[in-house]
Amino acid sequence: MAQKGCTGAVWNPPLGPTWFVVLALLTVCRPLPTEAAILWSASGPVLVGTHEESLEIMTGALRRDEDAADTLYLRFHVSPLSEGPEQQAEIGLELWQGHRPHLRIGKARGAVGYSVSYQRRGATEGASATEMRDLNSARPEPEALQQGLRFEMPRRGRARTFVVKIQFIPDSDDLVTVWLDPDLGPGANELHQPDTLTTRFYARATFDRLLLRCENSSAPWWFSDLALATAFTDFVDISSAQPLASATPIPSGLAFDIDHWPLVHQDQPLSPSALAVSPEGYLWLGSEEGLFRFDGRRLVRVQPEQVPLRAIRHLAADSTGALWIATAEGKLGRLTRNLWQNCPLPLASQPPSLRALITDRTGQLWLATTTEVWLWQGTQWRPIPQTPPSTNEIVTLLPNPDGGIWRVSAQGPLELLAANPSRSLPRPSEPDPARWLAWSTDASGHLWLATPDRVLQINPKQDAPQWQTAWQAPT
């Protein structure tokens, strides 16, 4: 008998202490030109959420006080996850001196578009002393143009880059120039940036700290590529201006920047047994010690009150943004913002029989036991018929980007379920399931298998697909 629905109560996930994670964020490396004067940088990316305190990203490494008379350039990249106008939201990069914020670039409270808020020299502390200004954009909203303005509203899927020039004036307000999504291609400079994306104003811009903030927003924002430099050209891309000596592709010649975060909790190493990425961009890790959330900089333990989470074996994020969690003790539940709900396992499934918990391309949740596949339909699990019926032991499930789910069995071919037409793929060229370490599919629909000494790949779209060795360990 199928068990109906999920039960639970509201809980407030604690912020908890910040831990660090041993993960590698890989991005293709581009060397800086030797003449560049980057004074400070933090490549990120960092996800800043609305339920967190502002994130301090620099303290004392670089500062400017009232005696400063030079010029600095600031760059950062944003990728909003919010939709539509949010007038009360307060989001962006902040320049602080001591306990006072002097300048915020991003989205000011009271504005609907990209904007700045700032204080002038001699202003008293408090919200009434803060001024706000919309930023000019080369992609203004139609309603902005009707008002003779050029503001642009932040939207999900539309990333933007800010470059800020601060000309410090001793004992006076500083001259600030903001370019919203300027041209940073080869040969670009600040003189040739159009006025349509340029905003100038005077503000107090002295600082000794940099913070990231996201308040009163319906969704978090990604921040990345933060840097302070001495010239606009320090941010200009010179890669196309200096082509490689040879145009021949180098299959194994990619270089990577690798950032490491020690994964420790109370001085004990953590060993993640499950990973998932939620729609807002958080990386979730499940381990013997519990549940952790990583935003690109901070690893925070999430522990529901009166619902201890230990020995997590499976994580999956569905289309609603809920995080599904299965533990070795047989506990299954979902976490949606501040709500934890206990949910039933299909029939009398025992923890050792749970083999996979995944979401497909539409965000639907699938579960596999030793020999059965189930689909969550909002209130209960529905068994998926397998034609012909299979008694082969299921190893895992894989989402197919073109629709359906791949069932990987210890014996026999790989079967595509819930798709029309159904199809199958040959078993991997590595015959021993005990050597199948990890499975994955990519956006093109290719299936990948990692073994201790090889990475295998197969393209289901070929007429007669066969497993190929994509990488092999040196002998």
C-alpha positions in Angstrom: 0.0 0.0 0.0 1.4 3.4 -1.0 1.8 5.8 1.8 0.3 9.2 1.3 2.0 12.5 1.7 4.8 14.0 3.9 4.5 15.2 7.4 6.6 17.7 9.3 6.9 21.1 11.0 8.5 24.4 10.4 12.0 24.8 11.6 14.6 27.5 11.3 17.9 26.2 10.0 20.7 27.7 12.1 23.4 29.6 10.4 25.9 27.8 12.6 29.7 28.1 12.4 31.4 28.4 9.0 33.4 25.3 8.0 35.6 24.8 5.0 35.3 22.3 2.2 37.8 20.3 0.3 36.5 20.8 -3.2 38.1 21.8 -6.5 36.3 24.5 -8.5 37.8 24.2 -11.9 37.9 27.0 -14.4 39.9 27.3 -17.5 43.0 29.4 -16.7 44.0 32.5 -18.5 47.3 34.1 -17.3 47.4 37.7 -16.5 49.7 40.0 -18.5 52.9 40.8 -16.8 52.2 44.5 -16.6 48.9 44.1 -14.9 48.6 45.7 -11.4 45.9 43.7 -9.7 46.2 44.7 -6.1 43.7 42.2 -4.7 41.3 39.6 -6.2 38.8 36.9 -5.2 37.7 34.9 -8.2 34.7 33.2 -6.5 32.1 32.4 -7.4 30.2 33.1 -4.1 26.5 32.7 -3.6 25.1 35.2 -1.1 21.6 34.3 0.2 18.9 36.4 1.8 18.8 34.4 5.0 22.5 35.0 5.8 24.4 37.9 7.2 26.6 40.0 4.9 29.7 38.2 3.8 33.0 39.9 4.6 35.4 39.1 1.7 38.3 41.5 2.5 39.5 43.0 5.8 42.6 45.3 5.9 44.4 43.8 2.9 43.8 47.1 1.1 42.5 50.4 2.4 42.1 54.0 1.6 41.5 56.8 4.2 40.7 60.5 4.0 44.3 61.4 3.0 44.2 59.2 -0.1 44.8 61.0 -3.5 45.2 58.1 -5.9 42.8 56.2 -8.2 41.6 52.6 -7.8 39.5 50.4 -10.1 37.1 47.8 -8.8 35.5 45.0 -10.9 32.9 42.4 -10.0 30.4 40.1 -11.8 26.9 39.4 -10.7 24.4 36.8 -11.7 21.0 37.4 -10.1 18.7 34.5 -9.4 15.7 36.7 -8.6 12.9 37.5 -11.0 11.2 40.8 -11.6 11.4 44.1 -9.6 12.2 44.0 -5.9 12.1 47.5 -4.6 12.9 46.7 -1.0 15.9 44.5 -1.9 19.4 45.7 -0.9 22.1 43.8 -2.8 25.6 44.4 -3.8 29.3 45.0 -3.0 29.8 47.3 -0.1 32.8 49.5 0.8 33.0 49.9 4.6 35.3 52.0 6.8 35.2 50.9 10.4 31.6 50.2 11.3 30.1 52.4 8.6 29.2 51.5 5.0 30.1 54.3 2.6 29.3 52.9 -0.8 27.1 50.0 -2.1 27.1 49.1 -5.8 24.5 46.7 -7.2 20.8 47.2 -6.2 19.9 49.9 -3.6 16.8 49.8 -1.4 14.0 51.8 -3.0 15.2 51.3 -6.6 13.9 48.7 -9.0 17.0 48.6 -11.2 20.8 48.4 -10.9 21.8 51.3 -8.7 24.1 52.6 -6.0 23.6 53.9 -2.5 26.2 56.1 -0.8 27.0 58.6 1.9 28.6 62.1 1.5 31.3 63.4 3.6 30.0 65.0 6.8 26.7 63.1 6.7 25.4 61.7 10.0 25.1 58.0 10.5 21.7 56.4 9.5 19.5 55.6 6.6 18.4 59.3 6.2 22.1 60.2 5.4 22.2 57.7 2.5 21.6 58.8 -1.1 20.6 56.6 -4.0 21.1 56.8 -7.7 20.1 54.6 -10.6 22.9 53.3 -12.9 22.8 54.0 -16.6 22.6 50.9 -18.7 23.0 50.2 -22.5 19.9 47.9 -22.1 17.4 50.2 -20.3 13.8 49.1 -19.5 11.2 50.6 -21.9 9.5 52.3 -18.9 12.8 53.9 -18.0 13.2 55.4 -21.4 9.6 56.8 -21.2 10.7 58.7 -18.0 14.0 59.9 -19.6 16.0 57.4 -17.5 18.3 54.4 -18.4 18.0 52.0 -15.5 17.9 48.2 -16.0 16.2 45.7 -13.7 18.2 42.6 -12.5 16.8 39.4 -13.9 17.7 35.7 -13.6 19.8 34.6 -16.5 21.2 38.0 -17.3 24.7 38.3 -15.7 26.3 41.7 -15.6 29.8 43.0 -14.9 30.5 46.2 -13.0 33.7 48.3 -13.3 34.0 51.1 -10.7 36.6 53.9 -10.8 37.3 55.8 -7.6 39.3 59.0 -7.8 40.2 59.8 -4.1 40.2 63.4 -3.2 41.9 64.3 0.2 39.4 65.5 2.9 36.6 65.7 0.4 34.0 63.5 -1.4 35.6 61.2 -4.0 34.6 61.1 -7.7 33.1 57.7 -8.5 32.5 56.4 -12.0 30.5 53.2 -12.6 30.3 51.4 -15.9 27.5 48.8 -16.1 28.6 45.9 -18.4 31.4 47.8 -20.2 33.4 46.5 -23.2 36.4 44.6 -21.7 37.4 43.1 -25.0 40.9 43.4 -26.6 41.9 47.0 -27.0 39.1 48.4 -24.8 39.8 51.4 -22.5 37.7 53.7 -20.3 37.7 56.6 -22.8 35.8 54.7 -25.4 33.0 53.5 -23.1 29.7 55.0 -24.2 27.8 57.5 -21.9 24.7 55.2 -22.1 26.3 52.8 -19.6 28.3 55.3 -17.5 27.3 57.0 -14.3 29.3 59.5 -12.3 28.7 61.0 -8.9 30.5 62.2 -5.7 30.5 60.0 -2.6 32.6 59.1 0.4 34.4 56.0 -0.8 37.1 55.5 1.8 37.3 51.9 2.9 39.1 49.2 4.9 36.7 46.3 4.3 34.7 44.8 1.5 31.4 43.0 2.1 28.7 41.3 0.0 25.1 41.7 0.9 21.7 40.3 -0.3 18.7 41.4 1.8 15.0 41.3 1.2 15.4 39.5 -2.1 13.3 36.5 -3.1 16.5 34.6 -4.3 20.3 34.8 -3.8 22.8 36.3 -6.1 26.1 34.9 -7.4 29.2 37.2 -7.2 32.5 36.4 -8.9 35.6 37.9 -10.5 36.2 40.5 -7.8 39.3 42.5 -8.1 41.0 45.8 -7.2 43.5 47.3 -9.7 45.3 50.5 -10.6 44.0 50.9 -14.2 41.0 50.1 -16.3 43.1 48.1 -18.7 44.1 45.7 -16.0 40.6 44.2 -16.5 40.8 44.1 -20.3 40.9 40.7 -22.0 44.1 40.3 -24.0 43.6 36.7 -25.0 42.4 37.4 -28.5 45.2 40.0 -29.0 47.8 37.4 -28.3 46.9 34.2 -30.2 48.7 30.9 -29.6 51.6 30.2 -31.8 49.8 27.1 -33.0 46.1 26.8 -33.8 46.2 23.0 -33.4 44.0 21.9 -30.6 45.7 20.3 -27.6 43.2 17.8 -26.2 45.0 17.3 -22.9 46.6 20.8 -22.7 43.9 22.6 -20.6 45.1 24.4 -17.5 43.0 24.9 -14.5 42.8 27.1 -11.5 42.1 24.8 -8.5 40.9 26.3 -5.2 41.0 24.1 -2.1 38.9 24.3 1.0 39.9 21.9 3.8 36.8 19.8 4.6 36.9 19.6 8.4 34.3 19.6 11.2 35.4 19.9 14.8 38.9 19.1 13.6 37.7 15.8 12.0 37.8 15.3 8.2 34.5 14.9 6.4 33.8 12.3 3.7 30.9 13.3 1.5 28.7 10.4 0.4 26.2 12.5 -1.6 26.2 15.7 -3.6 23.4 17.8 -5.1 23.0 21.3 -6.6 19.8 23.1 -5.8 18.2 25.5 -8.3 19.4 28.6 -6.5 23.0 27.4 -6.9 23.9 26.0 -3.5 26.1 22.9 -3.4 24.8 20.4 -0.8 26.9 17.7 0.8 25.7 14.7 2.8 28.0 12.7 5.0 28.1 10.6 8.1 28.3 13.8 10.1 25.1 15.3 8.6 24.1 17.9 6.0 26.2 20.8 4.8 25.6 23.7 2.4 28.4 25.3 0.4 28.1 28.7 -1.4 31.4 28.9 -3.0 33.2 30.3 0.0 31.5 29.0 3.2 30.6 25.5 4.3 27.7 25.7 6.8 26.1 22.8 8.6 22.3 22.6 8.4 20.8 20.7 11.3 17.0 20.8 11.7 15.9 21.0 15.4 14.5 17.7 16.7 15.3 16.1 13.3 18.9 14.9 13.5 20.4 14.1 10.2 23.2 11.5 10.1 24.6 9.0 7.7 23.2 10.7 4.6 23.4 8.4 1.6 21.4 10.3 -1.2 20.5 13.9 -2.0 18.4 15.3 -4.9 16.9 18.7 -5.7 13.5 18.8 -7.4 11.9 21.4 -9.6 10.3 23.2 -6.7 13.7 23.8 -5.1 13.1 21.2 -2.4 16.1 19.1 -1.3 15.3 15.4 -0.8 17.4 13.5 1.8 17.7 9.8 2.4 19.8 8.4 5.3 21.2 5.0 6.1 18.7 4.6 8.9 15.8 4.6 6.5 14.8 8.3 7.0 13.5 10.1 3.9 12.4 13.7 3.9 12.5 17.0 2.0 13.8 20.4 3.0 12.1 23.4 1.5 13.4 26.7 2.8 12.3 26.6 6.5 10.2 23.5 6.2 11.3 19.9 7.0 8.9 17.1 6.1 9.2 13.4 6.7 8.2 11.4 3.7 7.5 7.7 3.2 9.7 5.2 1.4 7.9 3.1 -1.2 6.1 0.2 0.3 8.3 -1.7 2.8 11.6 -0.6 1.3 14.5 -1.0 3.7 17.5 1.3 3.7 20.0 -1.2 2.2 17.7 -1.6 -0.8 17.7 2.1 -1.7 20.0 2.5 -4.7 19.3 5.9 -6.3 17.5 9.2 -5.7 17.6 11.5 -8.6 15.7 14.2 -10.5 15.1 14.2 -14.3 15.3 17.1 -16.8 11.9 18.3 -15.7 12.7 18.2 -12.0 10.6 15.1 -11.2 11.9 12.8 -8.4 12.8 9.2 -9.1 13.9 6.5 -6.6 15.3 3.1 -7.3 15.4 0.1 -4.9 17.2 -3.1 -5.6 14.9 -4.2 -8.5 12.2 -1.5 -8.7 11.9 2.1 -10.0 9.5 4.6 -8.5 8.3 8.1 -9.4 7.1 10.7 -6.8 3.7 12.2 -7.8 3.3 14.8 -5.2 1.7 12.7 -2.5 2.8 9.2 -3.1 5.3 6.9 -5.0 4.1 5.3 -8.2 5.9 2.1 -9.5 7.2 2.3 -13.0 6.5 -0.8 -15.1 9.5 -2.4 -16.7 8.9 -4.2 -20.0 10.0 -6.9 -19.9 10.1 -7.2 -16.1 13.7 -7.3 -14.9 15.2 -9.0 -11.9 18.6 -7.6 -12.4 20.0 -5.8 -9.5 19.9 -2.0 -10.0 23.1 -0.1 -9.5 21.9 3.4 -10.1 19.6 5.7 -12.2 20.8 8.4 -14.6 18.7 11.3 -16.1 18.5 11.5 -19.9 18.5 15.1 -21.1 16.3 14.1 -24.0 13.7 12.5 -21.7 13.4 9.4 -19.6 15.7 7.7 -17.1 18.5 5.2 -17.7 18.4 2.2 -15.4 21.9 0.8 -14.8 21.9 -2.8 -13.7 24.7 -5.0 -12.4 23.9 -7.5 -15.2 22.5 -6.9 -18.7 22.2 -3.8 -20.8 21.4 -0.3 -19.8 17.6 0.4 -20.2 15.9 3.7 -21.0 12.7 4.0 -19.0 9.7 6.3 -19.3 10.7 7.3 -22.8 9.1 6.8 -26.2 10.6 4.9 -27.8 12.5 2.9 -25.1 15.9 1.6 -26.0 19.0 0.0 -24.5 22.7 0.3 -24.5 25.4 -2.3 -24.2 27.1 -3.0 -20.8 30.3 -1.1 -20.2 33.5 -2.6 -21.4 34.5 -2.8 -17.7 32.6 -6.0 -16.7 33.0 -5.9 -13.0 30.3 -3.7 -11.2 32.5 -3.5 -8.2 34.9 -1.3 -10.2 32.1 1.1 -11.3 33.0 4.1 -9.1 30.8 6.9 -10.5 28.2 7.4 -13.2 27.1 10.7 -14.9 25.3 12.1 -18.0 26.2 15.3 -19.7 24.0 17.9 -21.5 24.6 16.2 -24.8 23.2 12.9 -23.5 26.5 11.1 -23.3 26.9 8.6 -20.5 30.1 8.5 -18.4 31.6 5.9 -16.1 34.6 6.2 -13.9 36.6 3.1 -12.8 39.8 3.0 -10.8 42.0 3.4 -13.9 39.7 4.5 -16.7 37.0 6.9 -17.7 34.5 5.4 -20.2 32.0 7.2 -22.4 29.2 6.2 -24.8 27.1 8.3 -27.1 23.5 6.9 -27.3 22.7 8.9 -30.4 25.1 7.0 -32.6 23.7 4.3 -34.9 25.6 1.5 -33.1 26.8 3.0 -29.8 29.8 1.4 -28.2 31.8 2.3 -25.0 35.0 4.2 -25.6 37.9 5.0 -23.3 38.0 8.7 -22.8 40.9 8.6 -20.3 43.2 6.0 -19.0 45.7 6.1 -16.1 49.3 6.0 -17.1 50.9 2.6 -16.7 
